[in-house]
Amino acid sequence: MNKKNNIHDKYFKEMFAIPDVFKEFIVDYLPRKLLESIDLATLKPVATEFIDLRKKQHFVDILYEARCYGFADSEEGYIYIHVEHQSTIEKLMPWRISQYKNDIIQRHLIAKKTKNKLPFVYSIVLYHGVRKYKYSMNINSLIAYPKEITAEFLHDSVQLVDMAKVNDEQLQQKTLYGHVLLALKYSFKIGLTLNTNLFVNDIVKKPHVLHILSVILKTSLPQPWHLA
């Protein structure tokens, strides 16, 4: 990962680690049926570090845990929402995501001390790179076997949020994640630029907006970084 991509990655992780930012984002981007099944009051960030069965360390970018409505006192009904930040295109991304899902499930089994109840893991890739994202997010596209066969048995697609296809006006209407993602969207053209004027009214109405600004200001990001 080059220096600029490191800056963007750090920025993304800092911002989406704020529960209010993450919650606003998933309300807009999770499939509606899935969103309505989740008790958002149980949504919480969890550790992003994993140790696999070979004692090798792995990290995901952002990970939250929540519960399905009606399962608060059960070992069932767990969901993990995983968001991976990408500023470069990667053909093997669906395979990489499947490995992350295995790590998440493995840790869940150990932490919850359950042997036969698996959680649901839903992944989103947030892409804001310069190049058009041209690869499929379905793992079936990677399998070197006749597609008419594999298509019948593999249905594992990863949701892609491509910032190039997201309308600026739509983002500007969002108090939290909209401002965060606008900065990422144009970061390769003009650097990480955040228009603080957009926050002025919201700071009074929603105090957690001030938290976002404080995260930005304390994050040690080298230039180019601008507060407009």
N, C-alpha and C positions, 0 to 999 in steps of 0.2 A: 504494500500500500504506500503510495507516495505521500509527500508532506501535506499537500492540499487535501487529499482524501482523508488523511488523519484528522485534520481540522474539522471537516464536515462530519466525520464519524463521532468525534468528541462532542460536537455541538448537538447532534441528533440524540445521543445517549443522555446528555444532561437534560435536554428539554423533555424527552418522552419519559424520563424517570419521574417527572412531576405528574402525579395521578390525575389532576384536573385536565392537563393537556392530553394525556393518553385517553381519558374517558371521552372527551369531546371528539377526538379523532375516531375512536371505534364506533361511536354513535352514528357517525356519517358513513363509515366504510365497512363495517361488518354487514354481512347479509342479514336482512331484516328478521328473518325467522330465527336465526342464531342469536341475534342481539336480544330479541324478546324472550328468549329462554334463560338469559343470564340475570342473576340477581346482582345488579351493579353495586349494591351496598357492600358486597363481599369482595369487590375488586381490589387487589393489592399487588404492588410490585414484589417480585421475588428475585433471589440471587440468579445471576446470569452465568455463573461458573459451573462447570461440570467436570467430573473425573470419570472417564469411561472404564469399561471392564479391563482394559489394558493399562490402567493407571495413567492415562494420557489426559492432559488438561484441555478443555474446550470452553469457548465462550459464545454466547449469543448476544445480540445487541440489546434487545428489550424483551422482558418477559413478565407477564402478569398472571396471577391466579385468581379464579373466581369460582362461584358455585352456581349450579342450575337451580332455578326455583323449585322448592319442595324437597331438597336433599340436604338441608342444613345439618341434620343429625345422622347422616349416613356416610359410609365410605364411598358411595357412588356420587355422580353428578359433579365431578371436578372438571374444570376446563382451564387450559393454559392458552393465553393469547400471546403469540410470539410475533414481533415485528423486526425485520432485518433491513438495515439501511444499505442501499447500494448506489454508488455513483459511477460504477462501470458495469458493462453487460457481462454476463457469465452464462455460458451455454449449459453448464452442469448445475445450475442453481436448483432445479427441482430435486436433484439427488442430494445436494448439500442440505437442503431443507429437511429431507427425509432423515438424514443423519442426526440433525438437531432434534427432530421429533423423538427419535429413539433415545437420545440422551435425556430429554425432558421426562419421558415416560419412565426410564430406568431410575432416575433420581426420585420420582414420585413414589414408585413402588417401595424404595428403601425408606424414604422419609415417612410415609404413611403406614408402613409395615403391613402392606397388603400384597397378596400373591396372585390374586385372580380378578382384580377390578382395575381396569386401565382407565386413565383419564382421557379426555378428548383434547387434542392439541390442534389449534388453528393458527396457521402462519400467514403473514402478509409480508411481501417485499415492497419496500418504499424506494422507488428509483427516481433520481433527479439528475442523471448524467447527461453529458453533451450529446452522445450518440443515441440514435433511435434504438429502443429496446426491441430487438427483432426475433428473439428466441421464444419458443413455447415455454409456458410455465407448467406443462403437463409432463410428468415423468415418462409417460408412454412415448413421447417424442425422442427419448434418449435410448430406448431399447432397440437393439439391433436384431429385430425379429419381425416377421410380417405383421404390419399394422392392423390388418383385418382380424388377426388373432388377438394381439395384445390389447387392442381397443375395447374388446369385449370384457376384459378382465382387469384392466388398470384404469382407474378413474381418479387418480390422485393429482389434482391440479393445485397450484399455489396462487393465491390472489396477488396480483400486481397492481400497485398504485403508481402509475407513471405520471410524474409531475408535469411533464410536457403536455399532457392531455387534460389537466385540471385547470379550470377557469380561474383567473386571478380574482374576479369579482366574488366568486364563490368563497375563496379563501379569505378575502377581506371581511366577509360577513361573520367570520368565526373569531371570537374573542381570543382564544388561546392557540390552538394548533395552527390556525390559518396564518397568523403572523409568523409563527415558527417556520412553517413550510414555504411561505413566500420567500423568506431569506435563503432557504436551501435551493429553491427552484432556480434562482438567478445567480447562485453563488459562483458558478464557473464564468459568468459574463462580467459581473461587477463586484465580485467578492461577497463575503457575508455581510449584507446590509440590512439593518432592521430599522424601519421607520417608527421611531418612538412616538411620533405625533398620533399614530393610530391607537396608542395605548392610553392617552391622557384621560379621556372620558371613562374608559373602562377601569382605570385604577381606583376611582372613587366608587364605582358600582360593584366591582368585584376585586376585593383585596388580594386575591391570589395572583392577579396579574402582576402585582408588584414583586411577587416571588419570582416570576418568570424573568423580569428585568434584572433582579438581583443575581440570578443564575448566569445570565448573559455577562453581566459586569464582572463577576468573580471568575468566570472561565478564562483561563490564560490562553487566548487565541492570538497568534501572531498576525500581522497584517497580511492581506487586506481584510480588515474588520471595521465596520463603520456603524455608528449610531446616528441616524439622520434626524 
